[in-house]
Amino acid sequence: MEIRELRAFIAVAEEGSQSAAARRLHLSQSALSQTIQSLERQLGVQLLARSSTGVAVTQAGGILLREGRDLVARHDQVVAAVAGGDASQGALRVGVPLEFPGDLLPRAIGEMSAAFPLTQVDVSHSSSAAQFTALAAGQLDVALVRECPADPRFDGVLAVEEALGVVLAADAAAELAGPAGLRLQQLAGLDWLGFPRAESPAWYDQVTATMRAHGITLDDQPRTRDYSLLAEVKIASASAGRAFALAPPGWAHPLPETVTWQPLIGNPIIRRTWAVWPASSRRRDLAALIAALDLTTG
């Protein structure tokens, strides 16, 4: 039995609802449900009685709730004592880009919080360029950015890879796409609903170079805006039939009937997001968050 499992059970028992406990722990409901089920299998008893109105502890669950609270409290005291300065360094400030997978950061925060329950997390949304500036100024503790850091002041790990498809008008997709999707070069002649180069120069150059290599001419397209388009604006523009947007599966779900998402055959455009932090940082709560975000650790 692990402390994170006890913490999950206590949250469900106190909230009387798995959905409320999931929000409290920054976890998905499915992940929380799996944790509770695993705990019940380990102990060989039913801990929660489930109904349409919520959950209630069983007799065995009441015993675990009482004893578990003492164990978790003692664990937190030990962590705070051993961590010393770590626990008093304030909140972890995390930068997040637009269109970041919605379940990844809450899961990582939940794993970090299991070991460092005293750490609060402050999340802000901004471009990769703005996040690098904030890191250098000491205004962020970790940035989730579209570029691998080349600056020796920063360390980084790959957090997520996304094979991008396209959102385009349903009528256009019916003409262009086959059973496996469509090829990037088939989008020549449509306008790309992109993002400003200033937001993430390296990522922008990678995307545009790939498009040009597939015969998509960007020189004649509308001048790049100085701001990113919201999902709703991209959908409205794509539905007119003359434009497309790059997007991962499940982006802006559900889509209206006028537009559709299609995979790109061969996955020519892979969007990578790195977790980047100051190389000089010695915060153990930050290290725990990074470990949870590190794609290579699974």
Secondary structure as GFF3:
##gff-version 3
##sequence-region A 1 298
A	DSSP	alpha_helix	3	15	.	.	.	ID=ss1
A	DSSP	alpha_helix	18	25	.	.	.	ID=ss2
A	DSSP	alpha_helix	29	43	.	.	.	ID=ss3
A	DSSP	beta_strand	48	51	.	.	.	ID=ss4
A	DSSP	beta_strand	54	57	.	.	.	ID=ss5
A	DSSP	alpha_helix	59	83	.	.	.	ID=ss6
A	DSSP	three_ten_helix	84	88	.	.	.	ID=ss7
A	DSSP	beta_strand	92	96	.	.	.	ID=ss8
A	DSSP	alpha_helix	104	115	.	.	.	ID=ss9
A	DSSP	beta_strand	121	125	.	.	.	ID=ss10
A	DSSP	alpha_helix	128	136	.	.	.	ID=ss11
A	DSSP	beta_strand	142	145	.	.	.	ID=ss12
A	DSSP	beta_strand	154	163	.	.	.	ID=ss13
A	DSSP	beta_strand	165	169	.	.	.	ID=ss14
A	DSSP	alpha_helix	170	176	.	.	.	ID=ss15
A	DSSP	three_ten_helix	184	187	.	.	.	ID=ss16
A	DSSP	beta_strand	191	192	.	.	.	ID=ss17
A	DSSP	three_ten_helix	197	199	.	.	.	ID=ss18
A	DSSP	alpha_helix	201	213	.	.	.	ID=ss19
A	DSSP	alpha_helix	231	239	.	.	.	ID=ss20
A	DSSP	beta_strand	243	247	.	.	.	ID=ss21
A	DSSP	beta_strand	259	262	.	.	.	ID=ss22
A	DSSP	beta_strand	270	278	.	.	.	ID=ss23
A	DSSP	alpha_helix	284	293	.	.	.	ID=ss24
A	DSSP	three_ten_helix	295	297	.	.	.	ID=ss25
###
